[in-house]
């Protein structure tokens, strides 16, 4: 073994040890600021890692508590596996959406109050299977807490539409609204009854979702200057609407001029052809009569000369 190889082996061993140590650390990733509509719901995305390695959900105990308050004290938790440890005004309003065994600590808060602004911190404890008692492995992620920005009224939907379309062309209008509760998606409706509606959901970024409704219909003259309204209904029947005035350009029709003119020209042509045909027919008839008259006169003349002789 050469000198270079001897130096590399300890370095590789040290790197492997360091990688193992730092991959199993107490760490949480939480959306620190998130909007919350009062009386609606909000979902706080959260993921974490711990020193216990891969453990099933029953070996992990989760809780969410107010920052700078002890999670071990009754009344400081907005969520706890033991419901008796939850604040009274949060009981029945919080639940874990993710599986702790998959390092998911996402929290849902329903019926949001205007004082639910936090900040809230996640805590995890490793427990013994036999008695469900916590071990010394526990951690509160007080450096990664979530704070809610209260929105008192629902946001108005955003409408995207063309300035104008021509009569008979497709008219497409997109209605969208931002929300932070994917478990209770806002319902978008139109004041126009049609089957040409497509619904779509997408995540803008962690914690913020967008609901879209795409309406398409064939524009008619009667739609010009009419109002099209999109209404977003959130949980607890909270509603907000946006309206756009449609502009439909009429396609001018000259049929009322073209059709009578074509009919008149057709009749004139037919009458002209008929006149030419009749004139030619009578001309031929006159020529025949003239020929007949000349023949009779000649016969009479010959008879007259014979009588003289």
C-alpha positions in Angstrom: 0.0 0.0 0.0 1.5 3.3 -1.0 1.7 6.4 1.1 -1.0 8.2 -0.9 -3.5 5.3 -0.3 -2.7 5.3 3.4 -3.7 9.0 3.6 -6.9 8.6 1.7 -8.4 5.7 3.8 -8.6 7.7 7.1 -10.1 10.6 5.2 -12.8 8.4 3.6 -13.6 6.9 7.0 -13.9 10.3 8.6 -16.2 11.5 5.8 -18.5 8.5 6.2 -18.7 9.0 10.0 -19.5 12.7 9.6 -22.1 12.0 6.9 -23.8 9.5 9.2 -23.8 11.9 12.2 -25.1 15.0 10.3 -27.8 13.1 8.4 -29.5 12.2 11.7 -29.9 15.6 13.3 -32.9 17.5 14.8 -34.2 19.7 12.0 -37.5 21.0 10.8 -38.6 22.8 7.7 -41.7 24.9 8.3 -43.4 27.7 6.3 -42.7 30.5 8.8 -45.3 33.0 7.5 -48.6 32.0 6.0 -51.9 33.7 5.3 -55.0 32.4 7.1 -58.6 33.4 6.3 -60.6 34.0 9.5 -63.4 31.4 10.0 -61.8 29.3 7.2 -58.9 26.9 7.6 -55.2 26.8 7.1 -52.6 24.1 6.5 -49.1 24.6 7.8 -46.6 22.5 5.7 -43.9 20.9 7.9 -41.2 18.2 7.6 -38.5 17.2 10.1 -35.7 14.8 10.8 -34.5 13.3 14.1 -31.7 11.3 15.7 -33.7 8.1 16.0 -33.3 6.9 12.5 -36.3 5.4 10.7 -39.1 4.9 13.2 -42.7 4.0 12.7 -45.4 6.6 13.6 -46.3 4.8 17.0 -42.8 5.4 18.2 -43.1 9.2 17.7 -45.2 11.7 19.6 -46.1 15.0 18.0 -47.2 18.3 19.5 -47.5 21.9 18.4 -47.2 24.6 21.0 -46.9 28.4 21.4 -43.3 29.6 21.1 -41.6 30.4 24.5 -44.1 28.2 26.3 -43.4 24.8 27.7 -45.0 22.0 25.7 -45.1 19.8 28.8 -47.5 22.1 30.5 -51.2 21.6 30.0 -52.7 24.6 28.1 -49.7 25.5 26.0 -50.4 23.2 23.1 -52.6 23.8 20.1 -52.1 20.2 19.2 -51.0 17.1 21.2 -51.4 13.4 20.8 -53.0 13.5 24.2 -56.2 15.6 23.7 -56.2 16.6 27.4 -53.1 18.6 26.9 -54.6 20.9 24.2 -55.9 24.4 24.9 -59.6 24.5 25.2 -60.2 26.9 22.3 -58.1 24.7 20.0 -59.8 21.4 20.9 -61.4 19.8 17.8 -59.8 22.4 15.5 -56.4 21.0 14.9 -55.1 17.7 13.4 -52.0 16.2 11.9 -52.2 15.6 8.2 -48.9 13.8 7.6 -47.5 10.6 8.9 -44.8 11.1 11.5 -43.1 7.9 10.4 -42.6 9.6 7.0 -41.2 12.7 8.8 -44.3 14.7 7.9 -45.5 17.1 10.6 -48.0 19.1 8.6 -50.8 20.7 10.7 -54.3 21.8 9.8 -56.2 24.4 11.8 -59.9 24.8 11.1 -62.4 27.5 12.0 -59.5 30.0 12.3 -59.9 32.7 14.9 -58.5 36.2 14.6 -56.2 35.5 17.5 -54.7 32.3 16.1 -51.7 34.1 14.9 -49.0 32.2 16.8 -46.1 31.8 16.5 -46.5 28.0 16.8 -43.6 25.5 17.0 -43.5 21.8 16.4 -42.1 19.3 18.9 -41.4 15.6 18.5 -40.6 13.0 21.2 -39.4 9.4 20.7 -41.4 7.1 22.9 -41.1 3.5 24.1 -43.5 1.1 22.5 -44.3 -0.9 25.7 -45.5 2.0 27.9 -45.7 4.9 25.4 -43.5 7.0 27.8 -41.2 9.5 26.2 -37.4 8.9 26.0 -34.7 11.4 26.4 -34.8 11.9 22.7 -37.1 14.9 22.3 -36.8 18.3 20.6 -38.8 21.5 20.1 -38.0 23.3 16.9 -38.3 26.8 18.3 -36.1 28.3 15.6 -38.5 27.2 12.9 -42.0 28.3 14.0 -45.0 29.3 12.0 -46.8 32.6 12.3 -50.2 33.3 10.7 -51.2 36.5 8.9 -54.9 37.0 9.5 -57.1 37.8 6.6 -60.5 39.1 7.8 -62.4 38.9 4.5 -62.0 36.4 1.6 -59.9 37.6 -1.4 -61.7 38.5 -4.6 -61.1 36.2 -7.5 -58.8 37.3 -10.4 -60.3 37.3 -13.9 -58.2 37.0 -17.1 -60.1 37.6 -20.3 -59.6 39.0 -23.9 -60.6 42.6 -24.5 -63.0 41.7 -27.2 -63.9 38.8 -29.5 -65.9 38.6 -32.7 -69.4 37.1 -33.0 -69.3 33.3 -33.4 -65.8 32.9 -31.9 -64.8 31.1 -28.6 -64.7 33.4 -25.6 -62.5 32.1 -22.7 -62.4 33.6 -19.2 -60.1 32.3 -16.4 -61.1 32.8 -12.8 -58.5 32.1 -10.1 -58.2 32.6 -6.3 -55.4 32.0 -3.9 -55.9 30.1 -0.7 -53.9 28.2 2.0 -56.2 25.3 2.8 -55.9 22.5 0.3 -58.2 20.3 2.4 -61.1 22.7 1.9 -60.7 24.0 -1.6 -62.8 27.1 -2.5 -65.6 26.5 -4.9 -65.7 28.7 -8.1 -69.0 29.2 -9.8 -70.2 31.4 -12.8 -73.5 33.2 -13.4 -73.5 31.7 -16.9 -74.9 28.2 -17.3 -72.7 26.2 -19.5 -70.9 22.8 -19.6 -67.7 24.3 -20.9 -65.9 24.7 -17.5 -62.6 23.2 -16.5 -61.4 23.2 -12.9 -57.8 23.0 -12.0 -55.7 23.1 -8.8 -52.0 23.9 -8.5 -49.4 24.7 -5.8 -47.8 28.1 -6.3 -45.2 27.4 -3.6 -45.2 25.6 -0.2 -48.3 26.6 1.7 -50.0 28.6 -1.0 -52.5 27.0 -3.5 -54.4 28.4 -6.5 -57.8 27.2 -7.7 -58.7 28.0 -11.3 -62.0 27.7 -13.3 -61.7 28.1 -17.0 -64.9 29.0 -18.8 -65.3 28.8 -22.6 -68.4 29.6 -24.7 -69.3 30.8 -28.2 -69.8 34.5 -28.2 -73.1 35.8 -29.6 -74.4 39.3 -30.3 -76.7 39.1 -27.2 -73.6 38.6 -25.0 -72.2 42.0 -25.9 -72.0 44.4 -22.9 -73.4 41.8 -20.5 -71.7 41.0 -17.2 -70.0 37.7 -16.4 -69.4 37.0 -12.7 -67.2 34.5 -10.9 -67.9 33.7 -7.3 -65.5 32.0 -4.9 -67.1 30.3 -1.9 -64.8 29.4 1.0 -65.6 27.3 4.0 -68.2 28.6 6.4 -70.0 30.0 3.2 -67.7 33.0 2.9 -68.0 34.4 -0.6 -66.2 36.9 -2.8 -67.0 37.8 -6.4 -65.4 39.5 -9.4 -67.2 40.7 -12.6 -66.2 41.5 -16.1 -68.2 43.2 -18.8 -68.1 41.3 -22.1 -67.3 42.9 -25.5 -68.5 41.0 -28.6 -67.9 42.5 -32.0 -70.7 42.1 -34.5 -69.8 40.6 -38.0 -71.6 42.8 -40.6 -73.8 40.8 -43.0 -74.6 42.1 -46.5 -77.1 39.3 -47.4 -80.0 41.8 -47.3 -78.3 43.6 -50.3 -76.5 40.7 -52.1 -79.5 38.3 -52.2 -82.1 40.8 -53.7 -79.5 42.1 -56.2 -78.6 38.5 -57.3 -82.3 37.7 -57.7 -82.8 40.9 -59.8 -79.8 40.2 -62.0 -81.0 36.6 -62.5 -84.4 37.6 -63.5 -83.0 40.3 -65.9 -80.7 37.7 -67.5 -83.6 35.2 -67.9 -85.9 37.8 -69.4 -83.1 38.9 -71.8 -82.5 35.4 -72.9 -86.2 34.8 -73.4 -86.5 38.0 -75.5 -83.6 37.0 -77.7 -85.1 33.5 -78.2 -88.6 34.9 -79.0 -87.2 37.5 -81.4 -85.2 34.9 -83.2 -88.3 32.6 -83.4 -90.5 35.4 -84.8 -87.8 36.4 -87.3 -87.7 32.9 -88.7 -91.4 32.8 -88.9 -91.6 36.0 -90.8 -89.0 34.7 -93.3 -91.0 31.6 -93.8 -94.2 33.6 -94.5 -92.4 35.8 -96.9 -91.1 32.8 -98.8 -94.6 31.4 -98.9 -96.1 34.7 -100.2 -93.4 34.8 -103.0 -94.2 31.3 -104.2 -98.0 32.0 -104.4 -97.4 35.2 -106.4 -95.2 33.4 -108.8 -97.8 30.7 -109.4 -100.6 33.3 -110.0 -98.3 35.1 -112.5 -97.7 31.8 -114.5 -101.4 31.0 -114.6 -102.2 34.5 -115.8 -99.8 34.3 -118.7 -101.2 30.9 -119.8 -104.7 32.3 -119.9 -103.6 35.1 -122.4 -102.2 32.6 -124.8 
